[in-house]
Amino acid sequence: MSFPRFLITHLRGQRLRVSVAVAMTFGLVATDILSAFPLKFILDKVAHHQDPTIPFAGGLLGRLDSLGGRDELLPAEVHTQMAVIVFSGAMFLVLSVLNALMTHLQLRIAASTAQNLGRRLRTTVFAHLARLPLDWHGRQRTGDLVQRITGNVADIEKLVTDGLVDLLSGILTLLGIVAVMAMLSWQFTVVSMVIAPPLFLIVVRYTLAIKAAAKRTAKAAGQVAEVASEDLTAIAEVKGFTLEEREEANFARHADRQRAAGARGGRLQSEFSPLVLILLAVGNATLITVGGWLAAGHGHRFSLGVLTVPEGAVTVGSLTVFLAYSKLLYQPMKNLSKLMNLTSSAASGAERLQEILDEIPEMIEPVRVYRGGERLRGEVTLRNVVFGYEGGEQVLRGVDLHVPAGRRVALVGLSGSGKTTLVKLIPRFFEAWAGEVLVDGVDVDDYPLDLLRDNISLVLQESVLFEGTVRENIALGRPDATDEEVAAAARKAHIHDTILGLTGGYEARVREGGKNFSGGQRQRLAIARAILRDAPILILDEPTASLDVEAEAEVMRALQTLVRGRTVLMISHRLSTLGSVDEIVVLDRGRIVEQGTYAELSRAGGAFARMLDEQNRFSAGVGRDRTGTHTVVRPAAAGETRILPVPPAWRRLIDGGPADQPLQEGAR
């Protein structure tokens, strides 16, 4: 999409305001052009005894004739010199006042239009980004996307505020002045415009080069923003591994690339402006020397090749108009040269924004009309599902899985086995390459996207809290929830008392993604959010992986409330926490290699048992032997075996069983 078309498209709804601003520009150009005529009228009257030829002004001049005498008038003259002088002064004053009023109105409209356009672009691009697939987001750099929404939109705003009016005004001024000069003397106009062809070639050549440099600068700025965002987000790791110097050097390299790209644009601009100034100086010198020679009279004429400016074509008054127009004529050219950089930055910014808008968003509505209910049961089925990421090999290879509604299933496997990818196919974060993903027997593509995701709750390894209050974060999935419902969800997540201890309680502010909360508190707030949403399908992706023992216990206690009565798909590397699930599914290199209960897989001696043994080698806590019996691994005297009851907290963490079941304690 071309830049002018881009602007027209996104200025929809403000075209009346733009039309008024354009009308004001026409008026401003007219007043600027006509302001040179009062002095022409006076000089032609005094020097050449010529009356001004102004449509509809004869009556007014006639009324002013009484202000002066007719003694020095020639027989062909109609109006007195004083009448022409007073009329010219009044004309200049009226034109100046109109110019000032229209300038005020024009600038006000331009500033308001630029702000409205900026808001529309930011909201449009952000809304489109939110609808793009996760697969696309995974290939992008966050800092670059932020730079597009902020920096590139700001470039367009600046052009509309400061440049677009000047650009239109400059073009209209050039056209208007050339037209008026041609009416006075087209031969002399041709002579004065001799520099136009080389000036045009220079403008075109440098404009293209400056635009390319501006686009490279904008891209480099996005990379700088990305590096800065990445390092500041991970500032603890940078300090912990003493990476300050390394990251400073990395940031400096990207900053140098931005500087180099910007320096090229600046160098081109520094060459462009002096070349324009030199050509303008040549044009002014031609105007002064040739015009002065012709206006002096005495039968002077000027020839340039086949072109001849005849005697009398330029009067003293006409020369003053040409001289006055020299500034009006060449100043717009000078301004246009300066505006090229601004226009190029805005155009390259528009291209970068349009690249985002051209991406195909997720399919919101299904091809076939959905006629089912709003609340789903939660049965999940995958049939021969194949999936991989763009440019990579297959991550899932023919996966078949059936999870009845209300069943709790754990997905385990080594990193990269496809666990997280599998669960992300259910809410359609990704689209399967082949096979079917069904919920309640209906392909997920046949559900409206919002309805499908409204029936799925997520608790991730690193739950995100948004800027706002604690209450707003819990009620994200149900913004219409009452205060009592929010508090009830917080109690079930065992976070209510913690919230009441905050300054402001449920109205306490969440800062910077929840940095004012501990990891366990963030997870329990996310669990309260899922409880309040009450979706039939729950996806738990390593919800306790980054927590310490105490925080893990708190979160596991909250999860026991959350998982009741729902279809649960739980991903965990901590195999000791999976005793309460109905079934465990083991994935390896994108395929399901084992499937069964905890006890069955522990005795089978397969992949799950090997992973369990590997974890227990380094554990000093709760585990299971191959028969599925709970054990506590502690130092004991050789051959000593004691049977003790399971501590209640451990029993609840393992599988919610009774507190009086015995454990076998002994040396292993």
C-alpha positions as CSV (number, residue, x, y, z in Angstrom):
1,M,0.0,0.0,0.0
2,S,1.4,3.4,-1.0
3,F,2.0,6.0,1.7
4,P,-0.7,8.4,0.5
5,R,-3.3,5.6,0.4
6,F,-2.2,4.5,3.8
7,L,-2.9,8.0,5.2
8,I,-6.2,8.3,3.4
9,T,-7.3,4.8,4.7
10,H,-6.5,5.6,8.3
11,L,-7.9,9.1,8.2
12,R,-11.4,7.7,7.6
13,G,-13.8,9.6,9.9
14,Q,-11.7,12.7,10.0
15,R,-11.9,13.7,6.3
16,L,-14.1,16.7,7.1
17,R,-11.5,18.1,9.4
18,V,-8.8,17.3,6.8
19,S,-11.0,19.0,4.1
20,V,-11.2,22.1,6.2
21,A,-7.5,22.1,6.8
22,V,-6.9,21.8,3.0
23,A,-9.3,24.7,2.3
24,M,-7.4,26.8,4.8
25,T,-4.2,25.9,3.0
26,F,-5.7,27.1,-0.3
27,G,-6.7,30.3,1.4
28,L,-3.3,30.8,3.0
29,V,-1.6,30.3,-0.4
30,A,-3.9,32.8,-2.0
31,T,-3.2,35.4,0.6
32,D,0.5,34.9,0.3
33,I,0.4,35.3,-3.4
34,L,-1.9,38.3,-3.4
35,S,0.2,40.0,-0.7
36,A,2.8,41.0,-3.3
37,F,0.3,42.9,-5.4
38,P,-0.3,46.0,-3.2
39,L,3.3,47.2,-3.8
40,K,3.0,46.5,-7.5
41,F,-0.1,48.6,-7.7
42,I,1.6,51.5,-6.0
43,L,4.8,51.4,-8.1
44,D,3.0,51.0,-11.4
45,K,0.7,53.9,-10.5
46,V,3.6,56.2,-9.5
47,A,6.2,55.1,-12.1
48,H,4.1,54.2,-15.1
49,H,0.7,55.9,-14.3
50,Q,-1.1,52.6,-14.6
51,D,-4.3,52.0,-12.8
52,P,-4.7,48.6,-11.0
53,T,-6.8,46.1,-12.8
54,I,-8.9,44.5,-10.0
55,P,-12.2,42.8,-10.7
56,F,-15.1,44.3,-8.6
57,A,-12.7,46.9,-7.0
58,G,-13.5,49.8,-9.3
59,G,-16.4,51.1,-7.1
60,L,-14.2,51.1,-4.0
61,L,-11.4,52.9,-5.7
62,G,-13.8,55.5,-7.1
63,R,-15.0,56.3,-3.5
64,L,-11.4,56.7,-2.5
65,D,-10.5,59.1,-5.4
66,S,-11.7,62.1,-3.3
67,L,-8.7,61.6,-1.0
68,G,-6.2,62.8,-3.6
69,G,-5.9,65.3,-6.4
70,R,-6.1,64.8,-10.2
71,D,-3.6,67.4,-11.2
72,E,-0.7,65.0,-12.0
73,L,-2.9,62.4,-13.7
74,L,-2.5,61.5,-17.3
75,P,-5.7,61.6,-19.5
76,A,-5.9,57.8,-19.5
77,E,-5.8,57.5,-15.8
78,V,-9.0,57.0,-13.9
79,H,-8.0,56.8,-10.2
80,T,-5.9,59.1,-8.1
81,Q,-2.5,58.1,-6.7
82,M,-3.8,58.5,-3.1
83,A,-6.8,56.3,-3.8
84,V,-4.5,53.5,-5.1
85,I,-2.1,53.9,-2.2
86,V,-4.9,53.8,0.5
87,F,-6.5,50.9,-1.3
88,S,-3.3,48.9,-1.5
89,G,-2.5,49.5,2.2
90,A,-6.0,48.3,3.2
91,M,-5.7,45.3,0.9
92,F,-2.4,44.3,2.4
93,L,-3.8,44.6,6.0
94,V,-6.9,42.5,5.2
95,L,-4.8,39.8,3.6
96,S,-2.5,39.7,6.6
97,V,-5.4,39.4,9.1
98,L,-7.0,36.6,7.0
99,N,-3.6,34.9,6.8
100,A,-3.2,34.9,10.6
101,L,-6.7,33.6,11.3
102,M,-6.4,30.8,8.7
103,T,-3.0,29.8,10.0
104,H,-4.3,29.5,13.6
105,L,-7.2,27.3,12.4
106,Q,-5.1,25.2,10.1
107,L,-2.4,24.4,12.7
108,R,-5.1,23.6,15.3
109,I,-6.8,21.2,13.0
110,A,-3.5,19.6,12.0
111,A,-2.4,19.0,15.6
112,S,-5.7,17.5,16.5
113,T,-5.8,15.3,13.4
114,A,-2.3,14.0,14.1
115,Q,-3.2,13.0,17.6
116,N,-6.4,11.2,16.5
117,L,-4.5,9.5,13.7
118,G,-1.8,8.4,16.1
119,R,-4.3,6.9,18.5
120,R,-6.1,5.1,15.7
121,L,-2.9,3.6,14.3
122,R,-1.7,2.4,17.7
123,T,-5.0,0.9,18.7
124,T,-5.5,-0.7,15.2
125,V,-2.0,-2.2,15.1
126,F,-2.2,-3.4,18.8
127,A,-5.6,-5.0,18.2
128,H,-4.2,-6.7,15.1
129,L,-1.1,-7.9,17.0
130,A,-3.4,-9.4,19.7
131,R,-5.2,-11.4,17.0
132,L,-2.1,-12.8,15.3
133,P,-1.1,-16.4,15.9
134,L,1.4,-17.3,18.6
135,D,3.5,-19.0,15.8
136,W,4.0,-15.5,14.2
137,H,4.8,-13.9,17.5
138,G,7.4,-16.5,18.2
139,R,9.3,-15.3,15.2
140,Q,9.3,-11.6,16.1
141,R,11.4,-9.5,18.4
142,T,9.3,-7.8,21.1
143,G,11.4,-4.6,21.1
144,D,10.9,-4.2,17.4
145,L,7.1,-4.5,17.7
146,V,7.1,-2.0,20.5
147,Q,9.2,0.4,18.3
148,R,6.7,0.1,15.5
149,I,3.7,1.0,17.8
150,T,5.5,3.9,19.4
151,G,8.4,5.3,17.3
152,N,7.0,4.7,13.8
153,V,3.5,6.0,14.7
154,A,5.3,9.1,16.3
155,D,7.0,9.7,12.9
156,I,3.7,9.7,11.2
157,E,2.2,12.0,13.8
158,K,5.1,14.5,13.4
159,L,4.6,14.5,9.6
160,V,0.9,15.3,9.9
161,T,1.5,17.9,12.6
162,D,4.5,19.7,11.2
163,G,5.1,18.5,7.6
164,L,1.9,17.6,5.8
165,V,0.5,21.2,5.9
166,D,3.8,22.6,4.8
167,L,4.1,20.0,2.1
168,L,0.7,20.8,0.6
169,S,1.2,24.5,1.1
170,G,4.6,24.4,-0.6
171,I,3.2,22.5,-3.6
172,L,0.2,24.9,-4.0
173,T,2.5,27.9,-3.5
174,L,4.8,26.8,-6.3
175,L,1.9,26.1,-8.7
176,G,0.1,29.4,-7.8
177,I,3.2,31.5,-8.2
178,V,4.2,30.0,-11.5
179,A,0.6,30.6,-12.8
180,V,0.6,34.3,-11.7
181,M,4.1,34.9,-13.0
182,A,3.2,33.4,-16.3
183,M,0.2,35.7,-16.5
184,L,2.5,38.7,-15.9
185,S,5.2,37.6,-18.4
186,W,5.5,33.9,-19.5
187,Q,8.8,34.6,-21.2
188,F,10.4,36.0,-18.1
189,T,8.9,33.2,-16.0
190,V,10.6,30.6,-18.2
191,V,13.9,32.4,-17.7
192,S,13.5,32.5,-13.9
193,M,12.6,28.8,-13.8
194,V,15.7,27.6,-15.6
195,I,16.9,25.9,-12.5
196,A,13.7,23.8,-12.1
197,P,14.9,20.7,-14.1
198,P,18.2,20.1,-12.2
199,L,16.4,20.8,-8.9
200,F,13.8,18.2,-9.7
201,L,16.4,15.6,-10.5
202,I,18.3,16.3,-7.2
203,V,15.1,16.1,-5.2
204,V,14.0,12.8,-6.7
205,R,17.4,11.2,-6.3
206,Y,18.0,12.2,-2.7
207,T,14.5,11.6,-1.7
208,L,14.8,7.9,-2.6
209,A,18.2,7.6,-0.9
210,I,17.0,9.3,2.3
211,K,13.9,7.2,2.5
212,A,16.0,4.0,2.3
213,A,18.3,5.3,5.0
214,A,15.4,6.2,7.2
215,K,13.9,2.7,6.9
216,R,17.3,1.1,7.9
217,T,17.5,3.6,10.9
218,A,14.0,2.6,12.0
219,K,14.8,-1.1,11.9
220,A,18.1,-0.5,13.8
221,A,16.2,1.5,16.4
222,G,13.8,-1.5,16.9
223,Q,16.8,-3.8,17.5
224,V,18.2,-1.4,20.1
225,A,14.9,-1.3,21.9
226,E,14.7,-5.1,21.8
227,V,18.2,-5.5,23.3
228,A,17.4,-2.9,26.0
229,S,14.1,-4.6,26.9
230,E,15.7,-8.0,27.0
231,D,18.6,-6.9,29.3
232,L,16.4,-4.8,31.6
233,T,13.9,-7.7,32.0
234,A,16.7,-10.0,32.9
235,I,18.7,-7.5,35.0
236,A,19.0,-10.0,37.9
237,E,20.6,-12.6,35.7
238,V,22.9,-10.0,34.2
239,K,24.1,-9.0,37.6
240,G,24.2,-12.5,39.0
241,F,26.5,-13.7,36.2
242,T,28.5,-10.4,36.1
243,L,27.5,-9.9,32.5
244,E,27.4,-6.1,32.7
245,E,30.4,-5.5,30.5
246,R,29.3,-8.1,27.9
247,E,25.8,-6.7,27.7
248,E,27.1,-3.2,27.5
249,A,29.3,-4.2,24.5
250,N,26.3,-6.0,22.9
251,F,24.1,-2.9,23.4
252,A,26.9,-0.7,22.1
253,R,27.2,-2.8,18.9
254,H,23.5,-2.3,18.2
255,A,23.7,1.4,19.1
256,D,26.6,1.7,16.6
257,R,24.5,0.1,13.9
258,Q,21.7,2.6,14.6
259,R,24.2,5.5,14.6
260,A,25.7,4.3,11.3
261,A,22.3,4.1,9.6
262,G,21.3,7.5,11.0
263,A,24.6,9.0,10.0
264,R,24.1,8.0,6.4
265,G,20.7,9.6,6.4
266,G,22.2,12.7,8.0
267,R,25.0,12.8,5.4
268,L,22.6,12.6,2.6
269,Q,20.5,15.4,4.1
270,S,23.7,17.5,4.6
271,E,24.5,17.1,0.9
272,F,20.9,17.7,-0.2
273,S,20.2,21.0,1.5
274,P,23.4,22.8,0.2
275,L,22.8,21.6,-3.3
276,V,19.3,23.1,-3.2
277,L,20.6,26.3,-1.7
278,I,23.2,26.7,-4.5
279,L,20.6,26.2,-7.2
280,L,18.3,28.7,-5.4
281,A,21.1,31.2,-5.3
282,V,21.6,30.8,-9.1
283,G,17.9,31.4,-9.7
284,N,17.8,34.5,-7.5
285,A,20.9,36.0,-9.2
286,T,19.3,35.4,-12.7
287,L,16.1,37.0,-11.5
288,I,17.8,40.1,-10.2
289,T,20.2,40.8,-13.1
290,V,17.9,40.0,-16.0
291,G,14.8,41.5,-14.3
292,G,16.7,44.7,-13.4
293,W,17.9,45.1,-17.0
294,L,14.4,44.7,-18.5
295,A,12.7,46.9,-15.9
296,A,15.2,49.7,-16.6
297,G,13.4,50.3,-19.9
298,H,15.3,52.1,-22.8
299,G,14.2,49.4,-25.3
300,H,16.0,46.6,-23.4
301,R,15.1,43.1,-24.2
302,F,16.6,39.7,-23.3
303,S,17.2,36.6,-25.5
304,L,18.0,33.0,-24.4
305,G,18.3,30.8,-27.4
306,V,15.0,30.9,-29.3
307,L,13.3,32.6,-26.3
308,T,13.1,36.4,-26.2
309,V,11.7,38.5,-23.4
310,P,10.3,41.6,-25.3
311,E,10.6,45.2,-24.3
312,G,8.1,46.3,-21.7
313,A,7.3,42.7,-20.5
314,V,8.7,43.6,-17.1
315,T,7.7,46.8,-15.3
316,V,9.1,48.1,-12.1
317,G,5.9,46.9,-10.4
318,S,6.1,43.4,-12.1
319,L,9.8,43.2,-11.0
320,T,8.8,43.8,-7.4
321,V,6.2,41.0,-7.7
322,F,8.9,38.6,-9.2
323,L,11.3,39.6,-6.4
324,A,8.7,39.1,-3.7
325,Y,7.8,35.8,-5.3
326,S,11.4,34.8,-5.3
327,K,11.2,34.1,-1.6
328,L,7.8,32.5,-1.9
329,L,8.9,30.5,-4.9
330,Y,12.2,29.2,-3.7
331,Q,11.4,29.0,0.0
332,P,8.9,26.2,-0.6
333,M,11.5,24.3,-2.6
334,K,13.9,24.8,0.3
335,N,11.2,23.6,2.8
336,L,10.4,20.7,0.6
337,S,14.0,19.6,0.7
338,K,13.9,19.6,4.5
339,L,10.5,17.8,4.5
340,M,11.9,15.0,2.5
341,N,13.6,13.4,5.5
342,L,10.5,13.8,7.6
343,T,8.3,12.3,4.9
344,S,10.7,9.5,4.3
345,S,10.7,8.6,8.0
346,A,7.0,8.6,8.1
347,A,6.7,6.6,4.9
348,S,9.1,3.9,6.1
349,G,7.2,3.8,9.4
350,A,4.0,3.3,7.5
351,E,5.5,0.4,5.6
352,R,6.6,-1.2,8.9
353,L,3.1,-0.8,10.3
354,Q,1.5,-2.1,7.1
355,E,3.7,-5.2,7.3
356,I,1.9,-6.1,10.6
357,L,-1.5,-5.2,9.3
358,D,-0.9,-7.4,6.2
359,E,-0.4,-10.5,8.4
360,I,-3.4,-12.9,8.5
361,P,-5.0,-13.0,11.9
362,E,-6.4,-16.0,13.7
363,M,-9.7,-17.3,12.3
364,I,-12.2,-15.9,14.8
365,E,-15.5,-17.3,13.4
366,P,-15.7,-20.8,12.0
367,V,-16.6,-21.5,8.4
368,R,-19.7,-23.3,9.5
369,V,-22.2,-21.6,11.8
370,Y,-21.9,-22.9,15.4
371,R,-25.2,-23.8,16.9
372,G,-24.1,-25.5,20.2
373,G,-24.1,-24.3,23.7
374,E,-21.9,-21.7,25.4
375,R,-20.7,-24.1,28.2
376,L,-18.7,-27.2,27.0
377,R,-18.4,-30.5,28.9
378,G,-14.6,-30.7,28.5
379,E,-14.0,-33.9,26.6
380,V,-10.7,-33.6,24.7
381,T,-9.6,-35.8,21.8
382,L,-6.6,-35.8,19.5
383,R,-6.6,-38.0,16.4
384,N,-3.4,-38.6,14.5
385,V,-2.2,-35.1,15.2
386,V,0.9,-33.8,13.4
387,F,2.4,-30.4,14.1
388,G,5.7,-28.5,13.7
389,Y,6.9,-25.0,13.8
390,E,7.7,-23.0,10.7
391,G,11.0,-23.9,9.2
392,G,11.5,-26.8,11.6
393,E,10.9,-30.5,11.8
394,Q,7.7,-32.1,13.2
395,V,7.2,-31.7,17.0
396,L,4.2,-34.0,17.2
397,R,4.1,-37.1,15.1
398,G,0.7,-38.9,14.9
399,V,-0.5,-38.3,18.5
400,D,-3.7,-40.0,19.5
401,L,-5.2,-39.1,22.9
402,H,-8.6,-39.2,24.5
403,V,-9.4,-37.4,27.7
404,P,-13.0,-37.9,29.0
405,A,-14.7,-34.9,30.6
406,G,-13.7,-34.5,34.2
407,R,-10.6,-36.7,33.9
408,R,-7.2,-35.5,35.2
409,V,-4.3,-36.4,32.9
410,A,-0.6,-35.6,33.4
411,L,1.7,-35.1,30.4
412,V,5.4,-36.0,31.2
413,G,8.5,-36.3,29.1
414,L,11.9,-34.9,28.5
415,S,12.2,-31.2,27.4
416,G,11.3,-30.9,23.7
417,S,9.1,-34.0,23.7
418,G,6.1,-31.9,22.7
419,K,4.1,-31.6,25.9
420,T,3.5,-27.8,25.8
421,T,3.0,-27.9,22.1
422,L,0.2,-30.5,22.5
423,V,-1.8,-28.5,25.0
424,K,-1.5,-25.3,23.0
425,L,-3.3,-27.0,20.1
426,I,-6.5,-27.2,22.2
427,P,-7.2,-23.5,22.6
428,R,-5.9,-23.1,19.0
429,F,-2.8,-21.2,19.9
430,F,-1.4,-23.2,17.0
431,E,-3.1,-25.0,14.1
432,A,-2.4,-28.7,13.6
433,W,-0.7,-29.6,10.3
434,A,-2.7,-32.8,10.1
435,G,-5.2,-34.8,12.1
436,E,-8.0,-33.5,14.3
437,V,-8.2,-31.7,17.7
438,L,-11.7,-32.2,19.1
439,V,-13.5,-30.8,22.2
440,D,-16.8,-32.5,23.0
441,G,-16.5,-34.3,19.6
442,V,-16.4,-31.0,17.6
443,D,-13.3,-29.9,15.8
444,V,-11.8,-26.8,17.5
445,D,-11.8,-25.0,14.2
446,D,-15.6,-25.3,14.2
447,Y,-16.0,-23.3,17.4
448,P,-16.0,-19.5,17.6
449,L,-12.5,-18.7,18.9
450,D,-13.7,-16.7,21.8
451,L,-16.2,-19.3,22.9
452,L,-13.5,-22.0,22.7
453,R,-11.0,-20.1,24.8
454,D,-13.7,-19.0,27.3
455,N,-14.0,-22.7,28.2
456,I,-10.3,-23.2,28.9
457,S,-8.3,-21.8,31.8
458,L,-4.5,-21.7,31.9
459,V,-2.1,-21.7,34.9
460,L,1.4,-21.4,33.5
461,Q,4.8,-21.7,34.9
462,E,5.3,-18.0,35.1
463,S,1.8,-16.5,35.5
464,V,1.5,-12.9,34.3
465,L,-0.2,-10.2,36.3
466,F,-1.2,-7.0,34.5
467,E,-1.0,-3.4,35.5
468,G,-4.1,-2.6,37.6
469,T,-5.5,-3.7,40.9
470,V,-5.5,-7.2,42.5
471,R,-9.2,-7.4,42.0
472,E,-8.9,-6.6,38.3
473,N,-6.3,-9.3,37.9
474,I,-8.4,-12.0,39.5
475,A,-11.5,-10.9,37.5
476,L,-9.7,-10.9,34.1
477,G,-11.8,-13.8,32.8
478,R,-15.0,-12.5,34.4
479,P,-14.9,-8.7,34.5
480,D,-18.6,-8.7,35.6
481,A,-17.9,-10.7,38.7
482,T,-19.1,-9.3,42.1
483,D,-16.7,-8.4,44.9
484,E,-18.1,-11.4,46.9
485,E,-17.3,-13.8,44.0
486,V,-13.8,-12.4,43.6
487,A,-13.2,-12.8,47.4
488,A,-14.6,-16.4,47.3
489,A,-12.2,-17.4,44.5
490,A,-9.3,-15.9,46.5
491,R,-10.3,-17.9,49.6
492,K,-10.3,-21.1,47.6
493,A,-6.9,-20.2,46.2
494,H,-5.6,-19.5,49.8
495,I,-4.6,-16.0,48.9
496,H,-7.5,-14.0,50.5
497,D,-5.6,-13.3,53.8
498,T,-2.5,-12.3,52.0
499,I,-4.5,-9.8,49.9
500,L,-6.2,-8.3,53.0
501,G,-2.7,-7.7,54.4
502,L,-1.8,-5.4,51.5
503,T,-2.3,-1.7,51.6
504,G,-5.6,-1.2,49.9
505,G,-6.6,-4.9,50.0
506,Y,-8.2,-5.9,46.7
507,E,-7.6,-2.4,45.3
508,A,-3.8,-2.7,45.9
509,R,-1.9,-1.9,42.7
510,V,0.0,-4.5,40.7
511,R,3.4,-3.2,39.5
512,E,5.5,-4.2,36.5
513,G,3.9,-7.6,35.9
514,G,3.6,-8.5,39.5
515,K,7.1,-7.8,40.8
516,N,5.7,-6.7,44.1
517,F,4.4,-10.2,44.7
518,S,6.4,-13.4,45.3
519,G,6.3,-16.3,42.8
520,G,3.9,-18.3,45.0
521,Q,1.6,-15.4,45.4
522,R,1.5,-14.7,41.7
523,Q,0.6,-18.4,41.1
524,R,-2.2,-18.4,43.7
525,L,-3.6,-15.2,42.2
526,A,-3.6,-17.0,38.8
527,I,-5.3,-19.9,40.4
528,A,-7.9,-17.6,41.9
529,R,-8.4,-16.2,38.4
530,A,-9.0,-19.7,37.0
531,I,-11.4,-20.6,39.8
532,L,-13.4,-17.5,39.2
533,R,-13.6,-18.2,35.5
534,D,-14.8,-21.7,36.2
535,A,-13.9,-23.1,32.8
536,P,-14.5,-26.9,32.2
537,I,-11.0,-27.4,30.8
538,L,-7.9,-26.6,32.8
539,I,-4.4,-26.6,31.5
540,L,-1.6,-26.5,34.1
541,D,1.9,-26.0,32.5
542,E,4.5,-26.5,35.2
543,P,2.6,-24.4,37.7
544,T,5.2,-25.1,40.5
545,A,8.4,-25.5,38.6
546,S,10.0,-22.2,39.6
547,L,8.8,-22.2,43.3
548,D,10.5,-23.2,46.5
549,V,9.2,-26.0,48.8
550,E,7.0,-23.7,50.9
551,A,5.5,-21.8,47.9
552,E,5.0,-25.1,46.1
553,A,3.0,-26.5,49.1
554,E,0.8,-23.4,49.1
555,V,0.2,-23.6,45.3
556,M,-0.5,-27.3,45.4
557,R,-3.1,-26.8,48.2
558,A,-4.8,-24.1,46.0
559,L,-4.7,-26.5,43.0
560,Q,-6.6,-29.2,44.9
561,T,-9.6,-26.8,44.9
562,L,-9.2,-25.8,41.3
563,V,-9.0,-29.2,39.7
564,R,-12.2,-30.6,41.2
565,G,-14.9,-31.3,38.6
566,R,-12.8,-30.2,35.6
567,T,-10.9,-31.8,32.7
568,V,-7.3,-31.3,33.7
569,L,-4.2,-31.5,31.5
570,M,-1.2,-31.1,33.7
571,I,2.4,-30.8,32.5
572,S,5.0,-31.4,35.2
573,H,8.6,-32.5,35.5
574,R,8.2,-33.2,39.2
575,L,6.9,-36.7,39.0
576,S,6.3,-36.9,42.8
577,T,3.4,-34.5,42.4
578,L,1.4,-36.7,40.0
579,G,-0.1,-39.2,42.4
580,S,-3.6,-37.5,42.3
581,V,-4.0,-37.7,38.5
582,D,-6.2,-40.3,36.8
583,E,-3.7,-41.1,34.0
584,I,-0.2,-40.2,33.0
585,V,0.8,-39.9,29.4
586,V,4.5,-40.1,28.5
587,L,5.8,-38.4,25.4
588,D,9.1,-38.9,23.7
589,R,10.1,-37.1,20.5
590,G,6.5,-36.1,19.7
591,R,5.0,-39.6,20.2
592,I,3.1,-41.1,23.1
593,V,5.2,-44.0,24.3
594,E,3.5,-44.9,27.6
595,Q,0.1,-44.3,29.1
596,G,-1.4,-45.5,32.5
597,T,-1.7,-44.8,36.2
598,Y,1.1,-43.8,38.4
599,A,1.3,-47.3,39.9
600,E,1.1,-49.0,36.6
601,L,3.9,-47.0,35.0
602,S,6.1,-47.2,38.1
603,R,6.0,-51.0,37.9
604,A,6.3,-51.2,34.1
605,G,10.0,-50.4,34.0
606,G,9.6,-48.1,31.0
607,A,10.4,-44.5,30.3
608,F,8.3,-43.2,33.2
609,A,10.0,-45.5,35.7
610,R,13.4,-44.5,34.5
611,M,12.6,-40.8,34.9
612,L,11.2,-41.5,38.3
613,D,14.4,-43.4,39.4
614,E,16.6,-40.6,38.0
615,Q,14.7,-38.0,40.0
616,N,14.7,-40.1,43.2
617,R,18.5,-40.5,43.0
618,F,18.9,-36.8,43.9
619,S,15.8,-36.5,46.2
620,A,15.7,-36.6,49.9
621,G,12.0,-36.4,50.2
622,V,8.9,-38.2,49.1
623,G,9.1,-41.0,46.4
624,R,7.6,-44.3,45.4
625,D,9.1,-47.7,44.9
626,R,8.3,-49.9,41.9
627,T,5.3,-51.3,43.7
628,G,3.8,-47.9,44.0
629,T,4.3,-47.8,47.8
630,H,5.0,-44.4,49.3
631,T,8.6,-44.2,50.8
632,V,10.6,-41.7,52.7
633,V,14.3,-41.8,52.0
634,R,16.2,-41.0,55.1
635,P,19.4,-42.3,56.7
636,A,18.7,-45.3,58.9
637,A,20.7,-48.0,60.5
638,A,21.6,-50.9,58.2
639,G,18.7,-53.3,57.9
640,E,16.4,-51.2,60.0
641,T,12.8,-50.8,58.8
642,R,10.1,-48.8,60.4
643,I,6.5,-48.2,59.4
644,L,5.3,-44.6,60.1
645,P,2.1,-42.8,59.2
646,V,2.4,-40.4,56.2
647,P,2.6,-36.7,57.4
648,P,-0.8,-35.2,56.5
649,A,0.7,-32.3,54.4
650,W,2.7,-34.8,52.3
651,R,-0.3,-37.0,51.8
652,R,-2.3,-34.1,50.5
653,L,0.6,-33.0,48.2
654,I,1.0,-36.5,46.8
655,D,-2.5,-37.7,46.1
656,G,-5.0,-36.3,48.6
657,G,-5.1,-39.7,50.4
658,P,-5.8,-40.3,54.1
659,A,-3.3,-39.2,56.6
660,D,-3.1,-42.6,58.4
661,Q,-1.7,-44.7,55.5
662,P,1.7,-46.0,56.6
663,L,5.0,-45.2,55.0
664,Q,8.0,-47.5,54.8
665,E,11.1,-45.8,56.1
666,G,14.4,-47.3,55.6
667,A,17.8,-47.2,53.9
668,R,18.0,-47.6,50.2
